Amino acid sequence: MSETNNSPKVDELTKKKEALETEVIKNQQLINNLYSRFEVLNRQETDLNNKISNETDELKQLDADLEAKKLVLQNKNLDPTQYTDLQQQVADLNVDKQNLLKDYQELRDRPLTKRISNKLPERHYLPKE
C-alpha cells in the first residue's frame, strides 16, 4: 500500500524535477545569450568611445587650423599697399637694429685711449629726422 501511495508521489516529483531541470537549462541559455549580448554591447561602446575621442581630437585640430587660417586671412585682408608698407617698416627696423648693434659694439670694444677722447667713431645708425 505504501508503494502504491509513494509511486504517484515519486512520479509527480520526478516530473517536477524534470520540469525544473528543463527550466534551469532554458534559464542558463538565456543567461548565456544575455551575457553574449552584453559583451557585444560593451565592445560596441568601447569602439564608439574610441571613435568619439578620435573625432573630438580631429575637431580640435580642425578648429585650431581654422583659427590659423582666419588669422592669415585677416593679414591678407589688409590693403596690399598697407601690407607692403608694414613689411618695409619691419625690414627698416631690422636694419636700424643691426646698425645700432654695430655702433654699440664699436663703442664697447674701443681701446681705453680712444674711449677717453671725445672723438666718436663713424656711426652706422642715422636716425630719421
Secondary structure by P-SEA (a helix, b strand, c coil): caaaaaaaaaaaaaaaaaaaaaaaaaaaaaaaaaaaaaaaaaaaaaaaaaaaaaaaaaaaaaaaaaaaaaaaaaaaaccaaaaaaaaaaaaaaaaaaaaaaaaaaaaaacccccccccccccccccccc
